Amino acid sequence: MSCARSWLFAIVRNTWYSRVTRRGAINPLPLDMTDDPADSALNPEARLLQQHAVARVREALEQLPVEFREVLVLREIEGISYKEIAAVVQVPIGTVMSRLARARDRLSGVLKSSPAAMERAR
């Protein structure tokens, strides 16, 4: 990946944070997956199960602290390198690695819990 992409992520991130802090509401990296077309190869039952799984992962991600969610989305969804994440979020690579490990652990814990426990955690 080029430096231009990480530079663009940094600009988008900083612009977003500037806009959000002016509004006073923070919900970083909204994960609106409703625009994704459903896999037409799946039967209705499989599609419903897939939608349920996507919603559960989205809810679990939204429960993570901002700094954990941010690095997890950049690494796992956007696929950028640790070095580029460090440049985007302006922290050392070691901090990126630590946040990723903690984010993965927390995400795993939330996903392993029951749906009722997810609701109580909110």
Backbone as XML, in Angstrom:
<?xml version="1.0"?>
<chain id="A" units="angstrom">
  <residue number="1" name="MET">
    <atom name="N" x="0.850" y="-1.173" z="0.000"/>
    <atom name="CA" x="0.000" y="0.000" z="0.000"/>
    <atom name="C" x="0.893" y="1.232" z="0.000"/>
  </residue>
  <residue number="2" name="SER">
    <atom name="N" x="0.431" y="2.245" z="-0.628"/>
    <atom name="CA" x="1.252" y="3.441" z="-0.781"/>
    <atom name="C" x="1.112" y="4.370" z="0.417"/>
  </residue>
  <residue number="3" name="CYS">
    <atom name="N" x="2.069" y="5.268" z="0.506"/>
    <atom name="CA" x="2.019" y="6.286" z="1.553"/>
    <atom name="C" x="0.832" y="7.210" z="1.342"/>
  </residue>
  <residue number="4" name="ALA">
    <atom name="N" x="0.408" y="7.336" z="0.087"/>
    <atom name="CA" x="-0.723" y="8.215" z="-0.210"/>
    <atom name="C" x="-1.996" y="7.734" z="0.480"/>
  </residue>
  <residue number="5" name="ARG">
    <atom name="N" x="-2.185" y="6.418" z="0.541"/>
    <atom name="CA" x="-3.390" y="5.889" z="1.173"/>
    <atom name="C" x="-3.387" y="6.168" z="2.674"/>
  </residue>
  <residue number="6" name="SER">
    <atom name="N" x="-2.246" y="5.938" z="3.337"/>
    <atom name="CA" x="-2.197" y="6.209" z="4.776"/>
    <atom name="C" x="-2.313" y="7.706" z="5.043"/>
  </residue>
  <residue number="7" name="TRP">
    <atom name="N" x="-1.759" y="8.514" z="4.163"/>
    <atom name="CA" x="-1.896" y="9.971" z="4.273"/>
    <atom name="C" x="-3.369" y="10.363" z="4.164"/>
  </residue>
  <residue number="8" name="LEU">
    <atom name="N" x="-4.080" y="9.757" z="3.209"/>
    <atom name="CA" x="-5.501" y="10.037" z="3.040"/>
    <atom name="C" x="-6.295" y="9.599" z="4.270"/>
  </residue>
  <residue number="9" name="PHE">
    <atom name="N" x="-5.989" y="8.411" z="4.833"/>
    <atom name="CA" x="-6.666" y="7.958" z="6.054"/>
    <atom name="C" x="-6.435" y="8.952" z="7.187"/>
  </residue>
  <residue number="10" name="ALA">
    <atom name="N" x="-5.218" y="9.456" z="7.309"/>
    <atom name="CA" x="-4.910" y="10.416" z="8.369"/>
    <atom name="C" x="-5.728" y="11.695" z="8.198"/>
  </residue>
  <residue number="11" name="ILE">
    <atom name="N" x="-5.859" y="12.163" z="6.981"/>
    <atom name="CA" x="-6.656" y="13.371" z="6.723"/>
    <atom name="C" x="-8.121" y="13.133" z="7.055"/>
  </residue>
  <residue number="12" name="VAL">
    <atom name="N" x="-8.644" y="12.002" z="6.594"/>
    <atom name="CA" x="-10.053" y="11.684" z="6.867"/>
    <atom name="C" x="-10.290" y="11.554" z="8.364"/>
  </residue>
  <residue number="13" name="ARG">
    <atom name="N" x="-9.389" y="10.855" z="9.051"/>
    <atom name="CA" x="-9.523" y="10.672" z="10.504"/>
    <atom name="C" x="-9.513" y="12.011" z="11.227"/>
  </residue>
  <residue number="14" name="ASN">
    <atom name="N" x="-8.543" y="12.853" z="10.924"/>
    <atom name="CA" x="-8.440" y="14.148" z="11.599"/>
    <atom name="C" x="-9.623" y="15.051" z="11.282"/>
  </residue>
  <residue number="15" name="THR">
    <atom name="N" x="-10.083" y="15.023" z="10.052"/>
    <atom name="CA" x="-11.254" y="15.826" z="9.669"/>
    <atom name="C" x="-12.488" y="15.337" z="10.418"/>
  </residue>
  <residue number="16" name="TRP">
    <atom name="N" x="-12.637" y="14.024" z="10.497"/>
    <atom name="CA" x="-13.785" y="13.457" z="11.187"/>
    <atom name="C" x="-13.764" y="13.829" z="12.661"/>
  </residue>
  <residue number="17" name="TYR">
    <atom name="N" x="-12.605" y="13.688" z="13.316"/>
    <atom name="CA" x="-12.506" y="14.044" z="14.728"/>
    <atom name="C" x="-12.804" y="15.527" z="14.947"/>
  </residue>
  <residue number="18" name="SER">
    <atom name="N" x="-12.344" y="16.380" z="14.055"/>
    <atom name="CA" x="-12.626" y="17.812" z="14.175"/>
    <atom name="C" x="-14.116" y="18.084" z="14.089"/>
  </residue>
  <residue number="19" name="ARG">
    <atom name="N" x="-14.764" y="17.430" z="13.149"/>
    <atom name="CA" x="-16.204" y="17.627" z="12.959"/>
    <atom name="C" x="-17.000" y="17.095" z="14.145"/>
  </residue>
  <residue number="20" name="VAL">
    <atom name="N" x="-16.635" y="15.939" z="14.637"/>
    <atom name="CA" x="-17.358" y="15.313" z="15.745"/>
    <atom name="C" x="-17.203" y="16.105" z="17.029"/>
  </residue>
  <residue number="21" name="THR">
    <atom name="N" x="-16.004" y="16.592" z="17.298"/>
    <atom name="CA" x="-15.808" y="17.333" z="18.538"/>
    <atom name="C" x="-16.589" y="18.641" z="18.528"/>
  </residue>
  <residue number="22" name="ARG">
    <atom name="N" x="-16.802" y="19.205" z="17.371"/>
    <atom name="CA" x="-17.642" y="20.407" z="17.287"/>
    <atom name="C" x="-19.096" y="20.082" z="17.619"/>
  </residue>
  <residue number="23" name="ARG">
    <atom name="N" x="-19.545" y="18.901" z="17.220"/>
    <atom name="CA" x="-20.931" y="18.484" z="17.487"/>
    <atom name="C" x="-21.117" y="18.009" z="18.925"/>
  </residue>
  <residue number="24" name="GLY">
    <atom name="N" x="-20.038" y="17.534" z="19.540"/>
    <atom name="CA" x="-20.117" y="17.063" z="20.907"/>
    <atom name="C" x="-20.510" y="15.597" z="21.039"/>
  </residue>
  <residue number="25" name="ALA">
    <atom name="N" x="-20.654" y="14.899" z="19.946"/>
    <atom name="CA" x="-21.005" y="13.474" z="19.995"/>
    <atom name="C" x="-19.880" y="12.669" z="19.389"/>
  </residue>
  <residue number="26" name="ILE">
    <atom name="N" x="-19.537" y="11.589" z="20.058"/>
    <atom name="CA" x="-18.470" y="10.748" z="19.517"/>
    <atom name="C" x="-18.996" y="9.339" z="19.309"/>
  </residue>
  <residue number="27" name="ASN">
    <atom name="N" x="-19.031" y="8.931" z="18.062"/>
    <atom name="CA" x="-19.338" y="7.561" z="17.679"/>
    <atom name="C" x="-18.404" y="7.229" z="16.529"/>
  </residue>
  <residue number="28" name="PRO">
    <atom name="N" x="-17.103" y="7.068" z="16.836"/>
    <atom name="CA" x="-16.121" y="6.917" z="15.774"/>
    <atom name="C" x="-16.304" y="5.655" z="14.951"/>
  </residue>
  <residue number="29" name="LEU">
    <atom name="N" x="-15.936" y="5.780" z="13.701"/>
    <atom name="CA" x="-15.967" y="4.689" z="12.760"/>
    <atom name="C" x="-17.307" y="3.972" z="12.756"/>
  </residue>
  <residue number="30" name="PRO">
    <atom name="N" x="-18.386" y="4.697" z="12.409"/>
    <atom name="CA" x="-19.679" y="4.036" z="12.374"/>
    <atom name="C" x="-19.642" y="2.885" z="11.383"/>
  </residue>
  <residue number="31" name="LEU">
    <atom name="N" x="-20.173" y="1.792" z="11.783"/>
    <atom name="CA" x="-20.099" y="0.586" z="10.971"/>
    <atom name="C" x="-21.463" y="0.290" z="10.384"/>
  </residue>
  <residue number="32" name="ASP">
    <atom name="N" x="-21.856" y="1.043" z="9.390"/>
    <atom name="CA" x="-23.142" y="0.847" z="8.744"/>
    <atom name="C" x="-22.972" y="-0.149" z="7.617"/>
  </residue>
  <residue number="33" name="MET">
    <atom name="N" x="-23.347" y="-1.371" z="7.890"/>
    <atom name="CA" x="-23.175" y="-2.435" z="6.907"/>
    <atom name="C" x="-24.467" y="-2.710" z="6.156"/>
  </residue>
  <residue number="34" name="THR">
    <atom name="N" x="-25.452" y="-1.844" z="6.299"/>
    <atom name="CA" x="-26.733" y="-2.078" z="5.649"/>
    <atom name="C" x="-26.676" y="-1.822" z="4.157"/>
  </residue>
  <residue number="35" name="ASP">
    <atom name="N" x="-25.664" y="-1.097" z="3.683"/>
    <atom name="CA" x="-25.545" y="-0.817" z="2.260"/>
    <atom name="C" x="-24.948" y="-1.985" z="1.486"/>
  </residue>
  <residue number="36" name="ASP">
    <atom name="N" x="-24.380" y="-2.968" z="2.202"/>
    <atom name="CA" x="-23.783" y="-4.116" z="1.531"/>
    <atom name="C" x="-24.886" y="-4.988" z="0.947"/>
  </residue>
  <residue number="37" name="PRO">
    <atom name="N" x="-24.772" y="-5.315" z="-0.335"/>
    <atom name="CA" x="-25.790" y="-6.187" z="-0.914"/>
    <atom name="C" x="-25.688" y="-7.578" z="-0.327"/>
  </residue>
  <residue number="38" name="ALA">
    <atom name="N" x="-26.834" y="-8.190" z="-0.088"/>
    <atom name="CA" x="-26.845" y="-9.542" z="0.453"/>
    <atom name="C" x="-26.306" y="-10.504" z="-0.597"/>
  </residue>
  <residue number="39" name="ASP">
    <atom name="N" x="-25.662" y="-11.536" z="-0.149"/>
    <atom name="CA" x="-25.122" y="-12.547" z="-1.052"/>
    <atom name="C" x="-26.284" y="-13.288" z="-1.685"/>
  </residue>
  <residue number="40" name="SER">
    <atom name="N" x="-26.473" y="-13.101" z="-2.983"/>
    <atom name="CA" x="-27.622" y="-13.679" z="-3.672"/>
    <atom name="C" x="-27.514" y="-15.191" z="-3.811"/>
  </residue>
  <residue number="41" name="ALA">
    <atom name="N" x="-26.329" y="-15.752" z="-3.579"/>
    <atom name="CA" x="-26.159" y="-17.195" z="-3.679"/>
    <atom name="C" x="-26.692" y="-17.907" z="-2.437"/>
  </residue>
  <residue number="42" name="LEU">
    <atom name="N" x="-26.934" y="-17.172" z="-1.362"/>
    <atom name="CA" x="-27.412" y="-17.779" z="-0.133"/>
    <atom name="C" x="-28.921" y="-17.949" z="-0.159"/>
  </residue>
  <residue number="43" name="ASN">
    <atom name="N" x="-29.382" y="-19.015" z="0.478"/>
    <atom name="CA" x="-30.829" y="-19.186" z="0.613"/>
    <atom name="C" x="-31.319" y="-18.233" z="1.699"/>
  </residue>
  <residue number="44" name="PRO">
    <atom name="N" x="-32.611" y="-18.016" z="1.803"/>
    <atom name="CA" x="-33.124" y="-17.038" z="2.772"/>
    <atom name="C" x="-32.705" y="-17.311" z="4.218"/>
  </residue>
  <residue number="45" name="GLU">
    <atom name="N" x="-32.677" y="-18.569" z="4.625"/>
    <atom name="CA" x="-32.285" y="-18.882" z="6.000"/>
    <atom name="C" x="-30.814" y="-18.539" z="6.230"/>
  </residue>
  <residue number="46" name="ALA">
    <atom name="N" x="-29.952" y="-18.920" z="5.294"/>
    <atom name="CA" x="-28.524" y="-18.623" z="5.424"/>
    <atom name="C" x="-28.287" y="-17.117" z="5.399"/>
  </residue>
  <residue number="47" name="ARG">
    <atom name="N" x="-29.025" y="-16.403" z="4.572"/>
    <atom name="CA" x="-28.895" y="-14.942" z="4.499"/>
    <atom name="C" x="-29.302" y="-14.302" z="5.828"/>
  </residue>
  <residue number="48" name="LEU">
    <atom name="N" x="-30.380" y="-14.803" z="6.437"/>
    <atom name="CA" x="-30.827" y="-14.281" z="7.726"/>
    <atom name="C" x="-29.771" y="-14.532" z="8.799"/>
  </residue>
  <residue number="49" name="LEU">
    <atom name="N" x="-29.191" y="-15.723" z="8.810"/>
    <atom name="CA" x="-28.131" y="-16.033" z="9.771"/>
    <atom name="C" x="-26.914" y="-15.148" z="9.555"/>
  </residue>
  <residue number="50" name="GLN">
    <atom name="N" x="-26.575" y="-14.901" z="8.293"/>
    <atom name="CA" x="-25.446" y="-14.023" z="7.979"/>
    <atom name="C" x="-25.732" y="-12.596" z="8.466"/>
  </residue>
  <residue number="51" name="GLN">
    <atom name="N" x="-26.930" y="-12.108" z="8.232"/>
    <atom name="CA" x="-27.296" y="-10.761" z="8.678"/>
    <atom name="C" x="-27.238" y="-10.661" z="10.199"/>
  </residue>
  <residue number="52" name="HIS">
    <atom name="N" x="-27.678" y="-11.722" z="10.883"/>
    <atom name="CA" x="-27.624" y="-11.742" z="12.341"/>
    <atom name="C" x="-26.170" y="-11.686" z="12.814"/>
  </residue>
  <residue number="53" name="ALA">
    <atom name="N" x="-25.295" y="-12.459" z="12.179"/>
    <atom name="CA" x="-23.876" y="-12.471" z="12.554"/>
    <atom name="C" x="-23.229" y="-11.105" z="12.323"/>
  </residue>
  <residue number="54" name="VAL">
    <atom name="N" x="-23.542" y="-10.487" z="11.199"/>
    <atom name="CA" x="-22.994" y="-9.159" z="10.895"/>
    <atom name="C" x="-23.467" y="-8.142" z="11.931"/>
  </residue>
  <residue number="55" name="ALA">
    <atom name="N" x="-24.739" y="-8.198" z="12.284"/>
    <atom name="CA" x="-25.275" y="-7.267" z="13.285"/>
    <atom name="C" x="-24.614" y="-7.489" z="14.642"/>
  </residue>
  <residue number="56" name="ARG">
    <atom name="N" x="-24.378" y="-8.739" z="15.001"/>
    <atom name="CA" x="-23.755" y="-9.048" z="16.286"/>
    <atom name="C" x="-22.313" y="-8.539" z="16.333"/>
  </residue>
  <residue number="57" name="VAL">
    <atom name="N" x="-21.576" y="-8.719" z="15.244"/>
    <atom name="CA" x="-20.191" y="-8.222" z="15.190"/>
    <atom name="C" x="-20.187" y="-6.696" z="15.242"/>
  </residue>
  <residue number="58" name="ARG">
    <atom name="N" x="-21.101" y="-6.065" z="14.518"/>
    <atom name="CA" x="-21.183" y="-4.599" z="14.533"/>
    <atom name="C" x="-21.465" y="-4.092" z="15.948"/>
  </residue>
  <residue number="59" name="GLU">
    <atom name="N" x="-22.401" y="-4.719" z="16.648"/>
    <atom name="CA" x="-22.710" y="-4.316" z="18.024"/>
    <atom name="C" x="-21.503" y="-4.505" z="18.938"/>
  </residue>
  <residue number="60" name="ALA">
    <atom name="N" x="-20.798" y="-5.610" z="18.755"/>
    <atom name="CA" x="-19.610" y="-5.872" z="19.568"/>
    <atom name="C" x="-18.524" y="-4.833" z="19.292"/>
  </residue>
  <residue number="61" name="LEU">
    <atom name="N" x="-18.321" y="-4.486" z="18.025"/>
    <atom name="CA" x="-17.333" y="-3.461" z="17.678"/>
    <atom name="C" x="-17.699" y="-2.107" z="18.284"/>
  </residue>
  <residue number="62" name="GLU">
    <atom name="N" x="-18.972" y="-1.795" z="18.293"/>
    <atom name="CA" x="-19.409" y="-0.511" z="18.836"/>
    <atom name="C" x="-19.184" y="-0.413" z="20.335"/>
  </residue>
  <residue number="63" name="GLN">
    <atom name="N" x="-19.036" y="-1.556" z="21.015"/>
    <atom name="CA" x="-18.790" y="-1.552" z="22.454"/>
    <atom name="C" x="-17.326" y="-1.308" z="22.796"/>
  </residue>
  <residue number="64" name="LEU">
    <atom name="N" x="-16.449" y="-1.469" z="21.822"/>
    <atom name="CA" x="-15.018" y="-1.268" z="22.075"/>
    <atom name="C" x="-14.716" y="0.209" z="22.279"/>
  </residue>
  <residue number="65" name="PRO">
    <atom name="N" x="-13.724" y="0.517" z="23.111"/>
    <atom name="CA" x="-13.282" y="1.908" z="23.230"/>
    <atom name="C" x="-12.800" y="2.420" z="21.868"/>
  </residue>
  <residue number="66" name="VAL">
    <atom name="N" x="-12.887" y="3.701" z="21.667"/>
    <atom name="CA" x="-12.568" y="4.330" z="20.391"/>
    <atom name="C" x="-11.193" y="3.929" z="19.869"/>
  </residue>
  <residue number="67" name="GLU">
    <atom name="N" x="-10.180" y="3.993" z="20.728"/>
    <atom name="CA" x="-8.819" y="3.716" z="20.257"/>
    <atom name="C" x="-8.647" y="2.263" z="19.833"/>
  </residue>
  <residue number="68" name="PHE">
    <atom name="N" x="-9.385" y="1.348" z="20.435"/>
    <atom name="CA" x="-9.306" y="-0.055" z="20.039"/>
    <atom name="C" x="-10.073" y="-0.296" z="18.745"/>
  </residue>
  <residue number="69" name="ARG">
    <atom name="N" x="-11.249" y="0.268" z="18.671"/>
    <atom name="CA" x="-12.079" y="0.093" z="17.474"/>
    <atom name="C" x="-11.382" y="0.663" z="16.249"/>
  </residue>
  <residue number="70" name="GLU">
    <atom name="N" x="-10.767" y="1.796" z="16.420"/>
    <atom name="CA" x="-10.102" y="2.475" z="15.310"/>
    <atom name="C" x="-9.001" y="1.611" z="14.694"/>
  </residue>
  <residue number="71" name="VAL">
    <atom name="N" x="-8.098" y="1.092" z="15.523"/>
    <atom name="CA" x="-7.003" y="0.289" z="14.972"/>
    <atom name="C" x="-7.503" y="-1.047" z="14.427"/>
  </residue>
  <residue number="72" name="LEU">
    <atom name="N" x="-8.515" y="-1.607" z="15.052"/>
    <atom name="CA" x="-9.061" y="-2.879" z="14.579"/>
    <atom name="C" x="-9.703" y="-2.723" z="13.206"/>
  </residue>
  <residue number="73" name="VAL">
    <atom name="N" x="-10.453" y="-1.662" z="13.015"/>
    <atom name="CA" x="-11.084" y="-1.418" z="11.718"/>
    <atom name="C" x="-10.030" y="-1.135" z="10.653"/>
  </residue>
  <residue number="74" name="LEU">
    <atom name="N" x="-9.044" y="-0.323" z="10.988"/>
    <atom name="CA" x="-7.995" y="-0.015" z="10.012"/>
    <atom name="C" x="-7.216" y="-1.261" z="9.601"/>
  </residue>
  <residue number="75" name="ARG">
    <atom name="N" x="-6.946" y="-2.150" z="10.548"/>
    <atom name="CA" x="-6.171" y="-3.346" z="10.239"/>
    <atom name="C" x="-7.011" y="-4.443" z="9.592"/>
  </residue>
  <residue number="76" name="GLU">
    <atom name="N" x="-8.128" y="-4.789" z="10.208"/>
    <atom name="CA" x="-8.891" y="-5.949" z="9.773"/>
    <atom name="C" x="-9.860" y="-5.660" z="8.627"/>
  </residue>
  <residue number="77" name="ILE">
    <atom name="N" x="-10.394" y="-4.472" z="8.574"/>
    <atom name="CA" x="-11.356" y="-4.147" z="7.511"/>
    <atom name="C" x="-10.669" y="-3.433" z="6.357"/>
  </residue>
  <residue number="78" name="GLU">
    <atom name="N" x="-9.831" y="-2.451" z="6.678"/>
    <atom name="CA" x="-9.140" y="-1.706" z="5.624"/>
    <atom name="C" x="-7.860" y="-2.398" z="5.171"/>
  </residue>
  <residue number="79" name="GLY">
    <atom name="N" x="-7.306" y="-3.260" z="6.019"/>
    <atom name="CA" x="-6.132" y="-4.038" z="5.632"/>
    <atom name="C" x="-4.835" y="-3.255" z="5.542"/>
  </residue>
  <residue number="80" name="ILE">
    <atom name="N" x="-4.704" y="-2.182" z="6.307"/>
    <atom name="CA" x="-3.460" y="-1.423" z="6.228"/>
    <atom name="C" x="-2.446" y="-1.955" z="7.239"/>
  </residue>
  <residue number="81" name="SER">
    <atom name="N" x="-1.191" y="-1.708" z="6.976"/>
    <atom name="CA" x="-0.100" y="-2.250" z="7.796"/>
    <atom name="C" x="-0.017" y="-1.538" z="9.147"/>
  </residue>
  <residue number="82" name="TYR">
    <atom name="N" x="0.693" y="-2.187" z="10.073"/>
    <atom name="CA" x="0.894" y="-1.602" z="11.402"/>
    <atom name="C" x="1.588" y="-0.243" z="11.286"/>
  </residue>
  <residue number="83" name="LYS">
    <atom name="N" x="2.583" y="-0.171" z="10.415"/>
    <atom name="CA" x="3.332" y="1.074" z="10.234"/>
    <atom name="C" x="2.411" y="2.191" z="9.751"/>
  </residue>
  <residue number="84" name="GLU">
    <atom name="N" x="1.538" y="1.864" z="8.813"/>
    <atom name="CA" x="0.622" y="2.881" z="8.287"/>
    <atom name="C" x="-0.441" y="3.259" z="9.319"/>
  </residue>
  <residue number="85" name="ILE">
    <atom name="N" x="-0.901" y="2.286" z="10.098"/>
    <atom name="CA" x="-1.857" y="2.611" z="11.173"/>
    <atom name="C" x="-1.199" y="3.559" z="12.157"/>
  </residue>
  <residue number="86" name="ALA">
    <atom name="N" x="0.057" y="3.288" z="12.500"/>
    <atom name="CA" x="0.784" y="4.164" z="13.426"/>
    <atom name="C" x="0.847" y="5.588" z="12.885"/>
  </residue>
  <residue number="87" name="ALA">
    <atom name="N" x="1.060" y="5.724" z="11.585"/>
    <atom name="CA" x="1.107" y="7.056" z="10.971"/>
    <atom name="C" x="-0.273" y="7.717" z="10.993"/>
  </residue>
  <residue number="88" name="VAL">
    <atom name="N" x="-1.313" y="6.938" z="10.736"/>
    <atom name="CA" x="-2.667" y="7.497" z="10.697"/>
    <atom name="C" x="-3.107" y="7.972" z="12.075"/>
  </residue>
  <residue number="89" name="VAL">
    <atom name="N" x="-2.932" y="7.128" z="13.096"/>
    <atom name="CA" x="-3.429" y="7.483" z="14.432"/>
    <atom name="C" x="-2.383" y="8.209" z="15.272"/>
  </residue>
  <residue number="90" name="GLN">
    <atom name="N" x="-1.188" y="8.377" z="14.707"/>
    <atom name="CA" x="-0.110" y="9.144" z="15.323"/>
    <atom name="C" x="0.315" y="8.586" z="16.679"/>
  </residue>
  <residue number="91" name="VAL">
    <atom name="N" x="0.576" y="7.260" z="16.679"/>
    <atom name="CA" x="1.108" y="6.581" z="17.865"/>
    <atom name="C" x="2.228" y="5.654" z="17.403"/>
  </residue>
  <residue number="92" name="PRO">
    <atom name="N" x="3.090" y="5.208" z="18.320"/>
    <atom name="CA" x="4.149" y="4.265" z="17.946"/>
    <atom name="C" x="3.574" y="2.912" z="17.496"/>
  </residue>
  <residue number="93" name="ILE">
    <atom name="N" x="4.349" y="2.173" z="16.712"/>
    <atom name="CA" x="3.913" y="0.867" z="16.217"/>
    <atom name="C" x="3.608" y="-0.075" z="17.378"/>
  </residue>
  <residue number="94" name="GLY">
    <atom name="N" x="4.399" y="-0.019" z="18.425"/>
    <atom name="CA" x="4.155" y="-0.858" z="19.602"/>
    <atom name="C" x="2.787" y="-0.605" z="20.210"/>
  </residue>
  <residue number="95" name="THR">
    <atom name="N" x="2.366" y="0.646" z="20.208"/>
    <atom name="CA" x="1.041" y="0.996" z="20.723"/>
    <atom name="C" x="-0.045" y="0.426" z="19.820"/>
  </residue>
  <residue number="96" name="VAL">
    <atom name="N" x="0.178" y="0.480" z="18.506"/>
    <atom name="CA" x="-0.769" y="-0.106" z="17.560"/>
    <atom name="C" x="-0.914" y="-1.598" z="17.838"/>
  </residue>
  <residue number="97" name="MET">
    <atom name="N" x="0.216" y="-2.285" z="18.007"/>
    <atom name="CA" x="0.198" y="-3.726" z="18.260"/>
    <atom name="C" x="-0.521" y="-4.047" z="19.566"/>
  </residue>
  <residue number="98" name="SER">
    <atom name="N" x="-0.256" y="-3.270" z="20.589"/>
    <atom name="CA" x="-0.894" y="-3.470" z="21.885"/>
    <atom name="C" x="-2.405" y="-3.239" z="21.793"/>
  </residue>
  <residue number="99" name="ARG">
    <atom name="N" x="-2.789" y="-2.158" z="21.137"/>
    <atom name="CA" x="-4.221" y="-1.868" z="20.990"/>
    <atom name="C" x="-4.934" y="-2.942" z="20.186"/>
  </residue>
  <residue number="100" name="LEU">
    <atom name="N" x="-4.274" y="-3.445" z="19.135"/>
    <atom name="CA" x="-4.876" y="-4.517" z="18.336"/>
    <atom name="C" x="-5.084" y="-5.772" z="19.171"/>
  </residue>
  <residue number="101" name="ALA">
    <atom name="N" x="-4.081" y="-6.143" z="19.950"/>
    <atom name="CA" x="-4.206" y="-7.337" z="20.791"/>
    <atom name="C" x="-5.339" y="-7.172" z="21.795"/>
  </residue>
  <residue number="102" name="ARG">
    <atom name="N" x="-5.399" y="-6.026" z="22.424"/>
    <atom name="CA" x="-6.459" y="-5.788" z="23.406"/>
    <atom name="C" x="-7.827" y="-5.713" z="22.742"/>
  </residue>
  <residue number="103" name="ALA">
    <atom name="N" x="-7.889" y="-5.091" z="21.580"/>
    <atom name="CA" x="-9.163" y="-4.991" z="20.858"/>
    <atom name="C" x="-9.655" y="-6.374" z="20.457"/>
  </residue>
  <residue number="104" name="ARG">
    <atom name="N" x="-8.764" y="-7.201" z="19.959"/>
    <atom name="CA" x="-9.151" y="-8.558" z="19.565"/>
    <atom name="C" x="-9.633" y="-9.361" z="20.771"/>
  </residue>
  <residue number="105" name="ASP">
    <atom name="N" x="-8.938" y="-9.227" z="21.900"/>
    <atom name="CA" x="-9.356" y="-9.935" z="23.113"/>
    <atom name="C" x="-10.737" y="-9.478" z="23.574"/>
  </residue>
  <residue number="106" name="ARG">
    <atom name="N" x="-10.940" y="-8.180" z="23.599"/>
    <atom name="CA" x="-12.237" y="-7.659" z="24.044"/>
    <atom name="C" x="-13.350" y="-8.046" z="23.083"/>
  </residue>
  <residue number="107" name="LEU">
    <atom name="N" x="-13.076" y="-7.953" z="21.788"/>
    <atom name="CA" x="-14.074" y="-8.321" z="20.791"/>
    <atom name="C" x="-14.444" y="-9.796" z="20.930"/>
  </residue>
  <residue number="108" name="SER">
    <atom name="N" x="-13.445" y="-10.623" z="21.105"/>
    <atom name="CA" x="-13.683" y="-12.049" z="21.290"/>
    <atom name="C" x="-14.521" y="-12.306" z="22.535"/>
  </residue>
  <residue number="109" name="GLY">
    <atom name="N" x="-14.207" y="-11.627" z="23.616"/>
    <atom name="CA" x="-14.966" y="-11.784" z="24.854"/>
    <atom name="C" x="-16.413" y="-11.381" z="24.696"/>
  </residue>
  <residue number="110" name="VAL">
    <atom name="N" x="-16.644" y="-10.275" z="24.014"/>
    <atom name="CA" x="-18.020" y="-9.808" z="23.809"/>
    <atom name="C" x="-18.781" y="-10.776" z="22.919"/>
  </residue>
  <residue number="111" name="LEU">
    <atom name="N" x="-18.131" y="-11.264" z="21.869"/>
    <atom name="CA" x="-18.805" y="-12.183" z="20.956"/>
    <atom name="C" x="-19.083" y="-13.536" z="21.598"/>
  </residue>
  <residue number="112" name="LYS">
    <atom name="N" x="-18.248" y="-13.960" z="22.547"/>
    <atom name="CA" x="-18.472" y="-15.226" z="23.231"/>
    <atom name="C" x="-19.593" y="-15.137" z="24.252"/>
  </residue>
  <residue number="113" name="SER">
    <atom name="N" x="-19.866" y="-13.917" z="24.710"/>
    <atom name="CA" x="-20.925" y="-13.755" z="25.703"/>
    <atom name="C" x="-22.284" y="-13.908" z="25.042"/>
  </residue>
  <residue number="114" name="SER">
    <atom name="N" x="-23.267" y="-14.099" z="25.854"/>
    <atom name="CA" x="-24.622" y="-14.264" z="25.330"/>
    <atom name="C" x="-25.161" y="-12.923" z="24.847"/>
  </residue>
  <residue number="115" name="PRO">
    <atom name="N" x="-26.178" y="-12.937" z="23.969"/>
    <atom name="CA" x="-26.787" y="-11.685" z="23.534"/>
    <atom name="C" x="-27.313" y="-10.847" z="24.702"/>
  </residue>
  <residue number="116" name="ALA">
    <atom name="N" x="-27.799" y="-11.489" z="25.752"/>
    <atom name="CA" x="-28.293" y="-10.749" z="26.914"/>
    <atom name="C" x="-27.153" y="-10.001" z="27.594"/>
  </residue>
  <residue number="117" name="ALA">
    <atom name="N" x="-25.980" y="-10.635" z="27.662"/>
    <atom name="CA" x="-24.816" y="-9.987" z="28.265"/>
    <atom name="C" x="-24.370" y="-8.798" z="27.433"/>
  </residue>
  <residue number="118" name="MET">
    <atom name="N" x="-24.499" y="-8.892" z="26.109"/>
    <atom name="CA" x="-24.149" y="-7.765" z="25.233"/>
    <atom name="C" x="-25.040" y="-6.574" z="25.541"/>
  </residue>
  <residue number="119" name="GLU">
    <atom name="N" x="-26.321" y="-6.837" z="25.782"/>
    <atom name="CA" x="-27.257" y="-5.745" z="26.097"/>
    <atom name="C" x="-26.909" y="-5.107" z="27.435"/>
  </residue>
  <residue number="120" name="ARG">
    <atom name="N" x="-26.550" y="-5.918" z="28.435"/>
    <atom name="CA" x="-26.200" y="-5.379" z="29.754"/>
    <atom name="C" x="-24.932" y="-4.540" z="29.682"/>
  </residue>
  <residue number="121" name="ALA">
    <atom name="N" x="-23.998" y="-4.904" z="28.790"/>
    <atom name="CA" x="-22.734" y="-4.179" z="28.666"/>
    <atom name="C" x="-22.934" y="-2.783" z="28.102"/>
  </residue>
  <residue number="122" name="ARG">
    <atom name="N" x="-24.021" y="-2.547" z="27.449"/>
    <atom name="CA" x="-24.276" y="-1.229" z="26.856"/>
    <atom name="C" x="-24.592" y="-0.275" z="27.911"/>
  </residue>
</chain>
